[in-house]
Amino acid sequence: MTAPLRELVPGQVWLKDHPVRIAGARLLTRMTVLRGADGGVFLHSPVIIDDATRAVIDAIGPVRAIIAPSNCHHLFVGQAQQVFPSVPTLGVEGVESKRPDLRFDALIGDDPPALWAGQMDQVCIGNRIMCEVDFLHRASRTLVVTDLVENFRYETPGTNRMLRGMIRCLGMWGKPKPAPELRWFTLHRAAAREALGRMLAWEFDRIVLAHGEPILHEPKAALRKAWAWLLD
């Protein structure tokens, strides 16, 4: 039986994958649960939280915030709000206009809010089509992103023939790369280079991403290579 959450960094970082459909193809998206300094947790890019998952989260610690980190990662925020109705929801600037049906207690950009200041650093990158806030979880030295990098491989669960074909056509199979929307529509390149420079200055041992395998080996080199078209 699959555990409700997968522990990636003992006592600090947990993951849960959930299927979604994009352009007719089925793939997995990911929620990351991050331990806060006071023992509470932050739910980054929530997926469906069933009773078993809630029980595990409750056992880890009280939920301090629900985070909608991208204007493309908001599908399950409403369900997370139903499960944790008293918990504040923070979303990337712009997601509130895309999801006027959701409650956002604050909007976030480059500056950490008081809820996690000193615990997580953050930077905003993207464009009007796809924009996200990426985080350094200091305690675990983990870079947490959504579509900044995607990493699809044969060991990635849920990659059927149709999805593999789409990913190969995009030149992304077995090659960590940003989502096409970030490559195609990011026109303010100086701002994107500055954001990437800030991230590359952080100290991190792994990258947790929304689609594909976490990057556990030489994550900085993988990030530089994924964005070499912009950085070089």
N, C-alpha and C positions, 0 to 999 in steps of 0.2 A: 504494500500500500504506500502511495506517495505521501511524504510528509507535507503538511500544510505550508511550511516555510523551509527553505534550504539555508542552512547556516554557512555563510561564505567566510566571514572573519569571526572567530569565536568570541561571543559576547558583544559583538559590535555591529555586524552587518548580516542581514538575512534577505533572501530573495524569494519571490513567488512569480511564476510564469502563468500566463493566461492567453487563450487563443482569441485572435481578432481576425476580421476579414478586411483586406485592402485590395481594391481593384479585382475582386473575385477570387483572390488567393488567400489561403489561410496561413497565418503565421502567429508566432507567439510574441506577446509584449510582456514587460516585466515591471513588477513593483519592487522597490528596494526599501527595506526597513532599517533605519539607522538609529543607533543608540545615542541618546543625548547625555550630557554631563551629569544630569541629575537622576539618571536611570530611566527617564522617559524615552519615547521613541518618536521619530518623524517618519511618516508614510510618504515616500517619494513615488509619484506617478502610480497611484493606487489602481489595482485591478479588483475584480469581484472578491469581496471578503465574506466567505461563508462562515458558518458557526465554528467549524474546526479551526479555520484560520484566525478568527477573532479570539478564540480561546488561547491560541499560542501567542498572539500579540499581547493579550492581557497578561499572560504569564511572564512575558519579557519585561513589560513596564507600561505605564499609562501613556496614551497617545497624546503628544503635545501639539502636533500640527499635521494637517493634510496638505501636501504640496502638489500643485499642478504645474510642473516645471516647463511645460511647452504648450504652445497654442495648438499642437497636434496630439497632445496626450492629456485628455480630459474626459474620455468616454465614461469612466467608472467613478469619477469624483463624486457625483450625486449619490451613488450607492454607498460610498465611504462616509459621506455626510449623514446618511440615514443610520449607519451602524454606529457612528461616533458623533451624535448631533451637537454636543457641546464643544467639540474640538474646532479651533479656528482653521480656516482654509486659506492658504496663500497661493496665488497664481502669478505666472509670468505676465508682465504688462501686455495687454492686448487680448488675453484669453477671455476677459470679462465681456468684450463685445461679441466674441464668437459664441459664448455660452451665457447669454443673459438670464437663462433659467437657473443658473447656479449662484450660490452665495459665495462671494469672495470677501474675506475680512480684511485682506491687504493684498496689494500688488507688489511684485518684487522685480528687481533689476540687478544692478551690479553691487549694491550695498546690502550686507546681511541685516535682517531685522533683529530686534532685540531677542526674539525667541531663540535664535541660535548663534548670535554674534559671539565670536571667540571659539565656537565649536565647528562651524562650517564657513569656509570662504566661498564666494560665488562670483560668477561673471556671466553676462548675457551675450549671446551670439545668434546671428541669423538674419532673417528678412521678414517681409510682411506675409509670406506664405508659410514659412517655418521659422519660428523663433523659440529659443530655449534658454533657460538658466542652468548652468552646469556648476557642480559643487565639489569642493574638496572637504571630505569628512576627515577632520584632522586626526582624531583618535585612532582611526584604522588606516590612515594614509591611503584612502580610496577616492579616486575621481569618479563621480557619479554623473552620468550624462543620459540623454535620451537618444537623439539621432545624430549627435556630433560624430560618432563612429558607430557603424554597424559591422558585425563580424559573423557572417554565415559560413558554416562548414558542414561536412557530412554528419558530424556528431551533434549538430544542432537539432533538437527535437522539433517535429512538426514541419520539416521542410519537404513537402511533397514535390513531385515532378514538375508541376506547374510553377510553383514558387521557385524551384531551382532554375528553371528556364528563364524566368523573369530576372532573377538575380544575375545569372550569367550574361544576359543581354546588356545589363547595366555595368558589367565588368567588375562586379563586387563579390563573386563567389570565391571564397578562400582568401580574400584580400580586404582587410579592414579599411573601410572608406566611409565618408559621411553620406548621409541620405542624399539622394539626387536633388531634392528640393533645396538643400543647403548648397550643393555645388552649382546648381543652375541659376538660382535666384539671388544669391548673395552678391549684390552689386557694390556695396560699400566695403571694399576690400581692405582699406586701411584700418577700419574699425574692427573687422574680423581678424586681421593679423594682430592687432593689439590685444584682443580678447584671447587669442591662442597663445600669445606671448605670456600673458598673465598665468594661464593654465600651466604652460610648460615651466614656469618658474616655481610652481608648487612642488612639494615633495610627495609623490604618491607611488605606491607599489603595485597598483592594479587599476583597471578601468572597468566599472560596471556600467553596462549599456542596456538599452531597452530591447534591442533586437539582435539575437545571436549570442555567441559565446563571450563571457567576460574575458578581458585581456589580462592575463596573469604573468606574462613573460615580457620583459622590457617594454612596459606600457608607454613610456615617453617616446621611445623610438617608433612604436606603432602609431602614436598620435601624430608625430612629425611626418611620417611616411604617408599617412592617410590624407594629410592636408599639404603635402609637398607642392601640389599645383599652385597653392596660394602663398606658401612660406618661402619657396625658392625664388 
